[in-house]
């Protein structure tokens, strides 16, 4: 039988121990709650939770340890895949030539790719800004509004404002909800300026060819009808008609021949066959052919060709075409008593051939365009002289196919000079004519 004081002592010790261990477990439980809250907060905010460890006492959170570790691993895998997909998406968008933008229902930009930065010359990150504020094009913003309102894809070609030369873009907007189902759009931009230019060139070319053919064909038609309606026409009158027909047939033949040459040059299928050419000897032969036409127009034909030039690797036929076209223009458009000159000089690994004249020259507004097809600075006089308007364009294509350059200098009222530069080594082997 225990003594009463001893019993009370044992009871007090037991109560104290229970109180002590209870407080300890309460602190551990509170620490576990805080630890659990921190882990859940890390997981919710996308941070790794690390190894999850709770106290080992039963009835607390010890059983949650493997489950939370598993959840953390799954979320980490999701984050890794999301990062990988984001990198892949950025790589795809970055490699696209087309501009891409994603905008929400309020027209605020969420994603743009580098091509869009280049296309609209954006200097800072536009995300969070409005479409109108970023692109400065009301037509683009209106297309986004139409797509959001109708729920249907919208597309249009837009001319960018304030650009010289004129620039055009094709814009297609597709309504696309975001991951939460909120409305938004994806817009694709494609530069169409080059296509517009090519279409304009094609249309202008067709119009020019039609115009060039119309005049001689109309003359043919009129004079053939005259011969048909007047069978007893006097022989001297017939001779005049036949001369007109012969002159216009030559004009038609020259035009068609130049068109065929230009088509071959621009097709890029013709291969240059180059050979070593003694340029001084070639120029002597060509100038000899032009001595008689120059005398007939009372022109002085001057030359300055140094000796000892390296051999020039070029296509002989095409080079002769260049020189004859340039000399033909110089002789044709120089007034009697004038001078036509040909000068050759070596500049490093290139040869410069300069053909100048003392003709009336080219107006400054026309000078940048003289190598364009069918462009004539003096349209009436050029047609009167039988020009097709294609000679200098052919010259440009041939010179470029030899990896050379051709430029023009002119003082209106005093004369013109055409400068052709060609590398002695010639163009790259088997270079296509461009």
NORUR-V653116 format. One record per residue. N is the residue number from 0. PSI is psi in radians with two decimals (NA if undefined). BURIAL is + if it has 16 or more other ideal C-beta (glycine too) atoms within 10 Angstrom, else -. Layout:
n={N,N}
psi={PSI,PSI}
burial={BURIAL,BURIAL}
This chain:
n={0,1,2,3,4,5,6,7,8,9,10,11,12,13,14,15,16,17,18,19,20,21,22,23,24,25,26,27,28,29,30,31,32,33,34,35,36,37,38,39,40,41,42,43,44,45,46,47,48,49,50,51,52,53,54,55,56,57,58,59,60,61,62,63,64,65,66,67,68,69,70,71,72,73,74,75,76,77,78,79,80,81,82,83,84,85,86,87,88,89,90,91,92,93,94,95,96,97,98,99,100,101,102,103,104,105,106,107,108,109,110,111,112,113,114,115,116,117,118,119,120,121,122,123,124,125,126,127,128,129,130,131,132,133,134,135,136,137,138,139,140,141,142,143,144,145,146,147,148,149,150,151,152,153,154,155,156,157,158,159,160,161,162,163,164,165,166,167,168,169,170,171,172,173,174,175,176,177,178,179,180,181,182,183,184,185,186,187,188,189,190,191,192,193,194,195,196,197,198,199,200,201,202,203,204,205,206,207,208,209,210,211,212,213,214,215,216,217,218,219,220,221,222,223,224,225,226,227,228,229,230,231,232,233,234,235,236,237,238,239,240,241,242,243,244,245,246,247,248,249,250,251,252,253,254,255,256,257,258,259,260,261,262,263,264,265,266,267,268,269,270,271,272,273,274,275,276,277,278,279,280,281,282,283,284,285,286,287,288,289,290,291,292,293,294,295,296,297,298,299,300,301,302,303,304,305,306,307,308,309,310,311,312,313,314,315,316,317,318,319,320,321,322,323,324,325,326,327,328,329,330,331,332,333,334,335,336,337,338,339,340,341,342,343,344,345,346,347,348,349,350,351,352,353,354,355,356,357,358,359,360,361,362,363,364,365,366,367,368,369,370,371,372,373,374,375,376,377,378,379,380,381,382,383,384,385,386,387,388,389,390,391,392,393,394,395,396,397,398,399,400,401,402,403,404,405,406,407,408,409,410,411,412,413,414,415,416,417,418,419,420,421,422,423,424,425,426,427,428,429,430,431,432,433}
psi={2.19,2.59,2.51,-0.83,-0.68,-0.65,-0.77,-0.58,-0.76,-0.75,-0.70,-0.69,-0.71,-0.74,-0.69,-0.74,-0.73,-0.74,-0.73,-0.89,-0.55,-0.78,-0.68,-0.79,-0.59,-0.73,-0.70,-0.71,-0.73,-0.70,-0.68,-0.68,-0.79,-0.72,-0.75,-0.75,-0.72,-0.72,-0.80,-0.64,-0.74,-0.78,-0.71,-0.57,0.13,0.23,2.55,2.43,-0.30,-2.96,2.25,2.09,2.16,2.94,2.69,-0.05,2.42,2.63,-0.16,-2.27,0.25,-0.61,-0.27,-0.25,-0.96,-0.61,-0.78,-0.64,-0.71,-0.76,-0.75,-0.72,-0.74,-0.80,-0.66,-0.68,-0.72,-0.76,-0.71,-0.76,-0.68,-0.72,-0.72,-0.76,-0.68,-0.73,-0.72,-0.75,-0.75,-0.65,-0.73,-0.85,-0.64,-0.45,-0.11,2.45,-0.48,2.56,2.47,2.40,2.59,2.26,2.69,-3.00,-0.40,0.20,0.37,2.35,2.35,-0.60,2.42,2.61,2.91,-0.60,-0.61,-0.67,-0.80,-0.76,-0.70,0.16,0.85,2.34,-0.15,2.94,2.06,0.00,2.35,-0.25,2.84,2.77,-0.80,-0.76,-0.60,-0.87,-0.38,0.54,1.93,-0.57,-0.65,-0.77,-0.68,-0.63,-0.66,-0.77,-0.75,-0.69,-0.72,-0.67,-0.73,-0.40,0.19,2.63,2.51,2.52,2.65,2.75,2.28,2.32,2.12,2.40,2.50,0.49,2.38,2.12,2.92,2.43,2.47,2.51,2.57,2.23,2.25,2.23,2.17,2.17,2.23,1.99,2.64,-3.02,-0.42,0.05,0.00,2.53,2.58,-3.13,2.67,2.19,2.37,2.28,2.37,2.28,2.18,0.22,-0.76,-0.72,-0.70,-0.76,-0.76,-0.67,-0.71,-0.72,-0.77,-0.81,-0.72,-0.66,-0.80,-0.75,-0.72,-0.75,-0.78,-0.74,-0.74,-0.59,-0.50,-0.78,-0.96,-0.59,-0.65,-0.70,-0.77,-0.84,-0.80,-0.78,-0.57,-0.71,-0.65,-0.78,-0.65,-0.73,-0.27,1.29,-0.43,0.47,2.45,2.65,-0.65,-0.61,-0.69,-0.69,-0.70,-0.72,-0.80,-0.60,-0.71,-0.77,-0.70,-0.73,-0.73,-0.50,-0.66,-0.70,-0.76,-0.75,-0.73,-0.73,-0.83,-0.67,-0.77,-0.66,-0.71,-0.74,-0.81,-0.68,-0.72,-0.71,-0.69,-0.22,-0.33,0.25,-0.35,2.23,2.37,2.28,1.84,2.70,2.84,2.17,2.31,1.77,-0.71,-0.74,-0.73,-0.74,-0.66,-0.76,-0.75,-0.75,-0.56,-0.64,-0.44,-0.01,-0.77,-0.85,-0.63,-0.75,-0.66,-0.51,0.16,0.81,2.58,2.21,1.83,2.64,2.60,1.60,1.96,2.78,2.86,0.31,2.52,2.79,2.44,2.19,1.92,2.96,2.01,-0.81,-0.80,-0.67,-0.68,-0.67,-0.75,-0.90,-0.73,-0.68,-0.78,-0.73,-0.63,-0.80,-0.77,-0.78,-0.70,-0.66,0.31,2.27,2.64,2.43,-0.09,-2.91,2.43,2.23,2.61,2.14,2.40,2.38,2.65,2.31,1.79,-2.12,0.39,2.79,2.39,2.17,2.07,2.14,2.02,2.89,2.96,0.57,-2.87,-0.19,-3.12,2.30,2.54,-0.58,-0.44,-0.42,-0.74,-0.20,0.03,-0.32,0.08,2.66,2.33,0.14,2.28,2.22,-0.70,1.54,-0.81,-0.79,-0.61,-0.76,-0.65,-0.60,-0.06,0.24,2.60,-0.23,0.15,-0.15,-0.89,-0.51,-0.70,-0.74,-0.81,-0.81,-0.72,-0.79,-0.76,-0.60,-0.34,0.29,0.54,-3.04,2.68,2.31,2.90,2.49,2.46,2.48,2.02,2.22,-0.15,-0.50,3.09,2.58,2.32,2.23,2.11,2.22,2.26,2.44,2.43,-0.58,-0.22,-3.13,2.92,2.55,2.38,0.57,2.31,2.54,2.27,NA}
burial={-,-,-,-,-,-,-,-,-,-,-,-,-,-,-,-,-,-,-,-,-,-,-,-,-,-,-,-,+,-,-,+,-,-,+,+,-,-,+,-,-,-,+,-,-,-,-,-,+,-,-,+,-,+,-,-,-,-,-,+,+,-,-,-,-,-,-,+,+,-,+,+,-,-,+,-,-,-,-,-,-,-,-,-,-,-,-,-,-,-,-,-,+,-,-,-,-,+,+,+,+,+,+,-,-,-,+,+,+,-,-,+,+,-,+,+,-,-,+,+,-,+,-,-,-,+,-,-,+,-,+,-,-,+,+,-,+,-,-,+,+,-,+,+,+,+,+,+,-,-,-,-,-,+,-,-,-,+,-,+,-,-,-,-,-,-,+,+,+,-,+,+,+,-,+,-,-,-,-,-,-,-,-,+,+,+,+,+,+,+,+,+,-,-,-,-,-,-,-,-,-,-,-,-,-,-,-,+,+,-,-,+,-,-,-,+,-,-,+,-,-,-,+,-,-,-,-,-,-,-,-,-,-,-,-,-,-,-,-,-,+,-,-,-,+,-,-,+,-,-,+,+,-,-,+,-,-,+,+,-,+,+,-,-,+,-,-,-,-,+,-,+,-,+,-,-,+,-,+,-,-,+,+,-,-,-,+,-,-,+,-,-,-,+,-,-,-,-,+,-,+,-,-,-,+,-,-,-,+,-,-,+,+,+,+,-,-,+,+,+,+,+,+,-,+,+,+,+,+,+,+,+,+,+,-,-,-,+,+,+,+,+,+,+,-,-,-,-,-,+,+,-,+,+,+,+,+,+,+,+,+,+,-,-,-,-,+,-,-,+,+,+,+,+,+,+,+,+,-,-,-,+,+,-,-,-,+,+,+,+,+,+,+,+,+,+,+,+,+,+,+,+,-,+,-,+,-,-,-,+,-,-,-,-,+,+,+,+,-,+,+,+,+,+,-,+,+,-,-,-,+,-,+,-}
